[in-house]
Amino acid sequence: MIASAAWVTEGASAAKLSSSEKIEIKVDRKAAKDNSKLLWERFGNFCQIAEWHPAVRSCTEGKEDGVVYRTLSLEDGGKIKERLLSLSPSGYRYAIVESPLPVKNYEANFSVNSTNDELDIVWSASYDAADGKTDRDARAAIDSVFKSGITSIKSKLPDGLKDHVTGKADGAVKN
């Protein structure tokens, strides 16, 4: 498991910050698909974050004008409202609408993927520092959110998978 943060330059536009966390789990080829489904059922529901992220006390999911939102009530009393942008059988993409975090233009992906002999749980985001905040503040906040979330997921993996976490991550930043 590793955190990654970098600046991604998009043409001549301003820098965009990115963060990612990833767990790699080595598994038997025959078990990869079943274990991927198991992990998605355990961690992948849009509002399931309240069951595995230590900073989230509760999650309420609802629709506004046909768009799915979740509101996270945080342990420190704060609230974060997020809009679901897309959903697939192994991942979702979402954007922060309202938040006390020092970021703006935040879009993230959460996914559980399987290859021949590996399961990957990946949480990545791109964002900018909020007005009046530094890039360092924004990156530190998101890296902390991701690290505590992925660390918690790692601790909640089924016993048969915990022993197969490789501890490696590619740290790749996706544009």
N, C-alpha and C positions, 0 to 999 in steps of 0.2 A: 504494500500500500504506500502510495507516495502522493504528495501534493505538487502541483505545478502551477506557476503563475508566470505570465509573460505579457509583453505588449505586442499586439498584432497591428501592423500598419495596413490600412486599407487604402491603397492608392495614395493620394495626397491628403487624405482626410486625417483628422486627429486620431491619436492612438486609442485603441480599444483594449481594455484589460480582459484577461481570460484566466480562469482557474479550473482545475479538474482534480478529481480524486478517483482512484480505481482500485478495485480488489481483483486479483487474478486467482482463480482456484483451478488447480489441475485435477481432472477427473478422468475416469474411464470413458472411452468414446461412446460406449453403449449407454452410459448414464448421463451424458451431457444434456441431451434434450429434456429428459425427465427432471433433472436437477435444475435446469434453467426454468422450467415451468414452476417447480416448487419455490424457487427463489422469487420469481415474479409474483406468485400468489402471496408470499410472505412480506415482500417489500415494495411491490410495484403499484398498488392502487394509489391513485392521486392523493387521497386523504390519509393513506396509511403512514405517512411521515410522522404522525403523532405517536405511532406505536414504536418507532425506532429512533427518532431524533431526540436527544436529551433536552434540547432547548424548547421543544414544542410540547405544550401542555395539552392542547386539543386542536382538532381540525374540523371545520364545518364546510361541507361542500354544498353548493347550490348553483342555480342557473339564473342568469339575468339576460333577457332577450335572446334566449337560446344558447348563450355562451356559458360554459362551465367555469366556475370560480371556486377557489378554496380560501378560507380565512384561517390563518394559523394564529392561535392564542399562545403567546410565548410564556415561558416560566417567569420572566422578568416583568410581565404585565403588558408588554408590547404586542402589537398585532401586525400581521403581514397578509395582504390580500394578493392573490396570484390568479392569473387567467390561464386556463389550459389552451394551448395553441394547437397541439396535435397529439394523437394517441395511436399507438400501434400495439400489436400483441406483445412486444418486448420493450416498449419505452414510451416516454411522453416528453413533450416540449412545453414549456410554460414561461410566462413573463410576470415579473413583479409589477403590480398596479399601484399599491401603496405599501410603504415600509419605513421603519425607523433606521434601516441600514443605510450606510453612506454611499449608496449607489443609485444610478439611474440607467435607463435603457438596458435593463437586466433581462436576458433570456437564457434559459438553461435547458439541459437535457438530462434525463435520468433513464438509464436502460440496464437491462440484464440480457446479455448476449452469450451464445454458446458457439464454439468452434469445435473442431474434432475432439480435442481433449482438454478444453479449457472453458471456464465460465468467467465472464467479466461483468462486474457491477461497476458502472461508470456514471459519475455525476459531473457534469461540466457546464460552464456558463461563460458568457461574454457580457460585459457591462462597462459603464463609464463611472468615474467618480461623480458623486452628486455635487451640485453647485456648492461651493464653499468648502468642499472636502478634498483631501489630497488623494492621489492615486494610491499612495501607501496605505492610507486609512481604508480605502475601498477594498484593496487587495487583501489586507489583513483580516477584514471582517468576513469576506466571502471565503477565504482560505480556512478561517476558523470554523465557520458554519459547515463547510464541506468535510473538514477533517473530523470534527466531532460526530457528524452524521455517519460517515463511512466507518469510523472506529466503532461506533455503536452497532452498525450492521454486522461488522466482522464478529463482534461479541455475541450476536444473536443468530449466527449461522447455525444450521443443524449440525449436531455433533459429527456426523459422518463427513462433513465438508470442512469444518474448522481446521482439521489437521492437514488439509491440502492447499491452504492459502500459500501462494509462493512468495508473497511479500514484494513482488516486482510490479512495477507499473511503467507504462511507456511515457507518462508525463506529457504526452502530445497535446498541443493546443490546436484545436480545430477552428478554422476561420468560419 
